[in-house]
Every structure is written in structure tokens, then in C-alpha cells.
Amino acid sequence: MANRAKNKRQTKAVSIVGKSKSRFSFFRESIEELRKAQWPTRREAFRLSLLVMAVCAAVGGILGVLDYGFTKLLTELLLGG
């Protein structure tokens, strides 16, 4: 058990500094990764967009009703009618 603790203390940090990259290598690598991605079909993207809009509308409606209810409740409590 003592050897493990001793070995852990002796480990060295790995240096991240490597070969120098060009300033535009990030963009080149990003484009390469985007080409590897599996993109949804136009139909899937449309259906998922409709789903997102429906969920946003539902959450917005629920929050609107709650806001209206709390506003009415506080108006009644604070102003007495």
C-alpha cells in the first residue's frame, strides 16, 4: 500500500505543449469534424423544429397563466381588491 502512495507522488505532469499549430488550424479541424457529423435529413429537422416550437409555446402558455394568476393573487392580497 505504501508503494502505491509513493508512486502517485512521483508521477509527473504531462506537458501539453506540442508542435506549433497555425492560426487557422482550428477552423480547418472544425470543418473536418463537421463533415464527419451525421446530420438529420430535411424532414427530421423540420419535425424536430416543430416539436421545439410546440414545447416553447406550451411552456410559454403555462408560465403566462401562472404569471397572470400570481399577479391577480398579489393584487388581491396587497391592495384588497
C-alpha positions in Angstrom: 0.0 0.0 0.0 2.9 2.3 0.8 4.3 1.7 -2.7 1.2 3.0 -4.4 1.1 6.2 -2.4 4.8 6.7 -3.2 4.2 6.0 -6.9 1.4 8.5 -7.1 3.6 11.2 -5.6 6.3 10.5 -8.1 4.2 10.9 -11.2 5.0 13.9 -13.4 2.5 16.2 -15.1 2.3 15.7 -18.9 3.2 18.7 -20.9 0.5 19.9 -23.3 3.0 22.0 -25.3 3.5 20.2 -28.6 4.2 21.2 -32.1 3.2 24.7 -33.1 -0.1 24.9 -35.0 -1.0 27.5 -37.5 -3.6 30.1 -36.6 -6.1 28.7 -39.0 -5.8 25.0 -38.0 -8.7 25.4 -35.6 -11.0 26.3 -38.5 -9.7 23.5 -40.7 -10.1 21.0 -38.0 -13.6 22.3 -37.2 -14.7 21.9 -40.8 -13.3 18.3 -40.8 -15.3 17.4 -37.7 -18.4 19.0 -39.1 -18.1 16.8 -42.2 -17.8 13.7 -40.0 -21.1 14.5 -38.2 -24.3 12.7 -39.1 -26.7 15.5 -40.0 -30.5 15.0 -39.8 -32.5 14.9 -43.0 -34.5 17.9 -44.0 -37.7 16.1 -42.9 -36.2 15.2 -39.5 -35.0 18.8 -39.0 -38.5 20.1 -39.8 -40.2 17.8 -37.5 -37.8 18.5 -34.6 -38.2 22.2 -35.2 -42.0 21.9 -35.0 -41.6 19.9 -31.8 -39.3 22.6 -30.3 -41.8 25.3 -31.2 -44.7 23.4 -29.7 -42.8 22.8 -26.4 -41.9 26.5 -26.3 -45.5 27.5 -26.9 -46.7 25.1 -24.2 -44.2 26.3 -21.6 -44.9 29.9 -22.5 -48.6 29.4 -22.1 -48.1 27.7 -18.7 -45.8 30.4 -17.5 -48.2 33.1 -18.8 -51.1 31.5 -16.9 -49.0 31.2 -13.7 -47.9 34.8 -14.0 -51.4 36.1 -14.5 -52.6 34.0 -11.5 -49.9 35.2 -9.2 -50.4 38.8 -10.3 -54.1 38.6 -9.5 -53.4 36.9 -6.2 -50.9 39.5 -5.1 -53.1 42.4 -6.3 -56.0 41.0 -4.1 -53.7 40.5 -1.1 -51.8 43.8 -1.2 -54.5 46.2 -2.5 -57.5 44.4 -1.1 -59.5 44.2 -4.3 
